[in-house]
Amino acid sequence: MKGINMKKAILALLALSLIFGLCACKTTEIPPPAVVQTSAPMPTATPVATATPTAVSTPTPAPALTPTPTPEPTPYPDNESLTFADLEGVRLEFASGAGGWFSEIIFLTDGAFVGHYEDGELGSVGEEYPDGTLYYCDFSGQFAELEYLGAYEYSLKLAALTQEAVSGDEYIAEGIRYVATGPNGLASAEELRLYLPGKHVDEFSEDILWWFHLVIKDGIMTGYGLHTVTNDCGFC
């Protein structure tokens, strides 16, 4: 009887050992921890409206305009009502630019004028006048009958002309001999023409073009010109 109990005890121990072995070998599966999302959710993209291209119309070019030619304005308007009062203070000179001689006139009131002429000759010397000889004339006069002829041109007449010293009179002063002579340029001035600024010179003689060359530009007068028609001289 004792032997049976011992055998039952051994079998019981073996059974317990087997149970504990099985329990030790069984693995308990632990579920993974839950992932906590800490970042903000991605923003929803707003769709960008696509602009519909507008059709560009090509402008039609305007027809070319043909410019209407306009006459070139003259810088010197004609004066059909010129008077001697308009000429007061005007100085005109008759000179070639060579030889050192000149004759000038200055308009006063109402057509009156004064003038001076001189011509020096340094080679004309003497014992009492080693510095040469000067021919001169101081004169005055009166213009009259100023009449408009058209196209920047007036006619006028020499009504009076007086020289202060008698031609041929002479004296010596400070080594120079002074000899009185006539008013060069106005002698025998029977017919006179006054040209205004703006006068075209295409019909002038070669002589008068030379006398007026200082006041001619691009074929027109740029200043006054007094033409002594009889001897074709010019003051400007």
C-alpha positions in Angstrom: 0.0 0.0 0.0 2.8 2.2 0.8 4.4 1.5 -2.6 1.2 2.6 -4.5 1.0 5.9 -2.7 4.7 6.6 -3.5 3.9 5.9 -7.2 1.0 8.2 -7.2 3.1 10.9 -5.6 5.7 10.6 -8.3 3.1 10.8 -11.0 1.6 13.9 -9.4 5.0 15.6 -9.3 5.6 14.7 -13.0 2.2 16.2 -13.9 2.9 19.4 -12.1 6.3 19.7 -13.7 4.7 19.3 -17.1 2.1 22.0 -16.4 4.7 24.5 -15.1 6.9 23.8 -18.2 4.1 24.5 -20.5 3.2 27.8 -18.7 6.9 28.9 -18.8 7.1 28.3 -22.6 3.9 30.3 -23.5 4.7 33.9 -24.6 2.3 36.6 -23.8 1.8 38.9 -26.9 1.8 42.6 -25.9 -0.1 44.9 -28.2 2.1 47.8 -29.6 1.5 51.2 -28.0 -0.9 53.5 -29.8 0.7 56.2 -31.9 -0.3 59.7 -30.9 -0.3 62.2 -33.8 1.1 65.4 -32.5 1.6 67.4 -35.8 -1.2 69.6 -37.1 -3.1 68.2 -40.0 -2.0 69.2 -43.4 -3.9 72.2 -44.7 -6.2 71.6 -47.5 -4.8 73.3 -50.6 -7.1 75.9 -52.1 -7.3 75.5 -55.8 -5.9 78.5 -57.7 -8.2 79.9 -60.3 -6.6 79.8 -63.7 -7.1 83.1 -65.6 -8.7 82.7 -68.9 -6.3 84.4 -71.4 -7.9 87.4 -73.0 -7.6 87.7 -76.7 -5.4 90.7 -77.7 -6.6 92.5 -80.7 -4.0 94.1 -83.0 -4.8 97.8 -83.6 -5.4 98.7 -87.1 -2.8 101.4 -88.1 -4.3 104.8 -89.0 -3.8 105.8 -92.6 -0.7 107.9 -93.2 -1.6 111.6 -93.5 0.1 113.6 -96.2 1.3 116.8 -94.5 0.1 120.0 -96.1 3.1 122.2 -97.0 3.0 125.5 -95.3 4.8 128.5 -96.5 8.0 129.3 -94.6 7.3 132.4 -92.5 9.5 135.4 -93.2 11.3 136.7 -90.2 10.9 140.2 -91.6 7.3 141.3 -92.2 6.8 143.9 -94.9 5.9 147.4 -93.8 3.7 149.3 -96.2 3.3 152.3 -93.9 6.9 153.2 -93.0 7.5 156.8 -92.0 10.7 158.8 -91.4 9.8 158.6 -87.7 10.4 154.9 -87.9 13.9 155.5 -89.2 15.0 157.9 -86.5 18.3 156.7 -85.0 19.1 154.3 -87.9 22.8 154.4 -88.9 23.9 153.3 -92.4 27.4 153.1 -93.7 29.0 153.1 -97.1 32.3 151.3 -97.0 34.3 148.7 -98.9 36.0 147.2 -95.9 39.4 147.9 -97.4 41.4 151.1 -97.6 40.2 152.5 -94.3 37.6 154.8 -95.8 33.9 155.1 -94.9 30.9 157.4 -95.2 28.0 157.2 -92.7 24.6 158.8 -92.3 22.3 158.9 -89.2 18.6 159.5 -89.6 17.1 162.2 -87.4 13.5 163.3 -87.1 11.3 163.9 -90.2 13.8 162.7 -92.7 16.7 164.9 -91.6 20.1 163.3 -91.3 23.8 164.0 -90.5 26.8 162.3 -91.9 30.5 162.0 -91.9 33.1 160.8 -94.4 36.8 160.2 -94.0 39.6 158.5 -95.9 43.1 158.3 -94.4 46.3 158.1 -96.5 49.3 157.3 -94.3 51.6 157.5 -97.3 50.7 161.1 -98.1 53.2 162.8 -95.8 55.2 166.0 -95.6 57.6 167.7 -93.4 54.8 169.3 -91.4 52.5 166.3 -91.5 54.6 163.1 -91.0 51.6 161.1 -89.8 49.8 161.3 -93.1 46.7 163.0 -94.7 43.0 162.6 -93.8 40.3 163.5 -96.2 37.1 164.3 -94.5 33.6 165.8 -94.8 30.9 166.6 -92.2 27.5 167.1 -93.8 23.8 167.2 -93.1 20.7 167.0 -95.3 17.1 166.2 -95.7 15.3 163.2 -97.3 11.7 163.6 -98.5 8.9 162.0 -100.4 9.1 158.5 -98.9 6.9 156.3 -101.1 6.1 152.6 -100.8 6.9 150.7 -104.1 6.1 147.2 -102.9 8.1 144.2 -101.8 10.1 145.8 -99.1 11.1 148.8 -101.2 10.6 152.5 -100.9 11.6 155.4 -103.1 12.8 158.7 -101.6 14.5 161.9 -102.7 17.4 163.9 -101.4 15.8 167.3 -100.8 18.9 169.1 -99.3 22.6 168.4 -98.7 25.0 170.7 -97.0 28.7 170.2 -96.1 30.3 172.2 -93.4 33.7 172.8 -94.9 34.5 173.9 -98.5 36.1 171.1 -100.6 39.8 171.7 -100.8 40.2 173.6 -97.6 43.0 172.1 -95.5 44.8 172.5 -92.2 47.5 170.7 -90.2 47.1 169.5 -86.7 49.2 167.2 -84.6 51.3 166.0 -87.5 48.3 165.2 -89.7 47.0 167.2 -92.7 43.2 167.5 -92.9 41.7 168.1 -96.3 38.0 168.8 -96.8 36.2 167.0 -99.5 32.6 166.2 -100.6 30.1 163.7 -99.0 31.2 160.5 -100.7 28.3 158.2 -101.6 25.7 160.9 -101.8 27.1 163.0 -104.5 24.8 163.1 -107.5 22.2 161.0 -105.6 19.3 161.9 -107.7 17.4 158.6 -107.4 17.3 156.7 -104.1 15.8 153.5 -102.9 15.4 152.3 -99.4 15.2 148.5 -98.9 13.8 147.0 -95.8 14.9 143.9 -94.0 13.4 140.9 -95.9 14.0 142.3 -99.3 15.1 139.6 -101.8 18.3 140.5 -103.6 18.1 138.3 -106.7 17.6 141.3 -109.0 20.4 143.4 -107.5 23.5 144.3 -109.6 26.9 142.9 -108.6 28.0 146.3 -107.4 25.1 146.8 -105.0 25.4 143.2 -103.8 29.0 144.0 -102.8 28.0 147.2 -100.9 25.2 145.3 -99.1 27.1 142.1 -98.5 27.2 142.6 -94.7 23.4 142.7 -94.4 22.6 139.9 -96.9 21.9 136.3 -95.7 20.4 133.5 -97.7 19.4 135.9 -100.5 17.5 138.4 -98.4 18.3 141.7 -96.6 18.7 141.4 -92.9 19.0 145.2 -92.4 18.2 148.5 -94.0 19.9 149.4 -97.3 20.0 152.8 -99.0 20.7 152.6 -102.7 21.9 155.6 -104.6 20.7 154.3 -108.0 22.4 157.0 -110.1 25.9 155.9 -109.1 25.0 152.4 -107.8 26.4 152.9 -104.3 24.9 151.5 -101.1 24.7 152.4 -97.5 23.8 149.6 -95.1 
